[in-house]
Amino acid sequence: PETHLEQWTKMEPKGLISAYLQLSKSKLTMLVTSTGTALLSSAANASNQLLEAPYDAQMKRTHSRVLVVHRFSPLHALSFAGVAAVCGAGTLYFFANPLAAGLGVLNVALYVGAYTPLKRTHIACTWAGAL
């Protein structure tokens, strides 16, 4: 009789890849990580637009953004950013892992706390923005 190891080593590469994908629940993992990441990205973008609204009003490319034309109030944008951040971080924390959630929150903090305020004044913004 064959042992389990002998059966495993006889697998064709295609069958082996399929087995690993099933083992890792790749579709669910991609859905969860993509959703959490998209929510955190939404939070960062909303926060950026909130901080940039006065400058966006002066630029042709950005003068029609939602906050500039007053379709949403600053409080509404801030609330959206907060809910998106909490939901995104929670999704990654509970359904992926705490490290992914922590890195996502760190990325939002860098984008909003470093990149956005520095992009007009210092070359370092390109370093933070590249992350």
C-alpha positions in Angstrom: 0.0 0.0 0.0 1.1 3.6 -0.7 1.8 6.0 2.1 0.3 9.5 2.1 3.7 11.0 1.2 4.0 8.7 -1.9 0.5 9.8 -3.1 1.4 13.4 -2.6 4.7 13.2 -4.5 2.9 11.6 -7.5 0.6 14.6 -8.0 1.0 16.4 -11.3 2.0 20.1 -11.0 -1.5 21.3 -12.1 -3.2 19.1 -9.5 -0.7 20.3 -6.8 -1.5 23.9 -7.6 -5.2 23.3 -7.5 -4.8 21.5 -4.1 -2.8 24.4 -2.7 -5.4 26.9 -3.9 -8.2 24.9 -2.2 -6.1 24.5 1.0 -5.5 28.3 1.2 -9.1 29.3 0.3 -7.6 31.7 -2.2 -10.9 33.2 -3.5 -12.1 34.0 -0.1 -8.8 35.4 0.9 -8.6 37.6 -2.1 -12.2 38.9 -1.5 -11.5 39.7 2.1 -8.1 41.3 1.6 -9.4 43.3 -1.4 -12.4 44.5 0.5 -10.5 45.6 3.6 -7.8 47.3 1.5 -10.4 49.1 -0.7 -12.2 50.4 2.4 -8.9 51.7 3.9 -8.0 53.3 0.6 -11.4 55.0 0.6 -10.8 56.3 4.1 -7.4 57.7 3.0 -8.8 59.3 -0.1 -11.8 60.9 1.6 -9.5 62.3 4.3 -7.1 63.6 1.7 -10.0 65.3 -0.1 -11.2 66.8 3.1 -7.8 68.3 3.9 -7.3 69.4 0.3 -10.7 71.0 -0.4 -9.4 74.6 -0.3 -6.6 73.8 -2.7 -8.8 71.6 -4.9 -11.2 74.5 -5.4 -8.3 76.5 -7.1 -7.2 73.8 -9.6 -9.0 73.0 -12.8 -8.4 69.2 -12.5 -9.9 69.1 -9.0 -12.4 72.0 -8.8 -15.4 69.7 -9.3 -14.7 67.3 -6.4 -17.5 66.5 -4.1 -16.4 68.6 -1.2 -15.4 71.5 -3.3 -18.9 71.8 -4.9 -20.5 71.1 -1.4 -22.3 67.9 -2.3 -21.1 66.6 1.1 -20.3 68.5 4.2 -16.9 68.1 5.8 -18.6 66.3 8.7 -20.1 63.8 6.2 -16.8 63.2 4.6 -15.1 62.7 7.9 -17.8 60.3 9.1 -17.4 58.3 5.8 -13.7 58.2 6.2 -14.0 57.0 9.8 -16.5 54.3 9.1 -14.5 53.1 6.1 -11.3 53.0 8.1 -12.9 51.1 11.0 -14.7 48.6 8.6 -11.6 48.1 6.5 -9.3 47.6 9.5 -11.8 45.3 11.1 -12.3 43.3 8.0 -8.5 42.7 7.7 -8.1 42.1 11.4 -10.8 39.6 11.9 -10.9 37.9 8.5 -7.3 38.1 7.4 -4.8 38.8 10.2 -3.8 41.6 12.6 -0.6 42.3 10.8 -2.5 43.2 7.6 -4.9 45.4 9.5 -2.0 47.2 11.3 -0.1 47.8 8.0 -3.3 49.1 6.4 -3.9 51.5 9.2 -0.3 52.6 9.1 -0.6 53.3 5.4 -3.7 55.4 6.0 -1.9 57.3 8.7 1.1 57.9 6.5 -1.0 59.1 3.6 -3.1 61.4 5.6 -0.6 62.5 8.2 2.6 62.8 6.1 1.9 62.7 2.4 -1.0 65.1 2.2 0.4 67.9 4.4 3.9 67.6 2.9 3.2 67.3 -0.8 3.2 71.0 -1.3 6.2 71.8 0.9 8.8 69.1 0.9 10.3 66.4 -1.4 9.7 63.8 1.3 6.1 63.6 0.2 7.2 61.6 -2.7 8.7 59.0 -0.3 5.5 58.7 1.7 3.4 58.8 -1.4 5.4 55.9 -2.9 4.5 53.7 0.0 
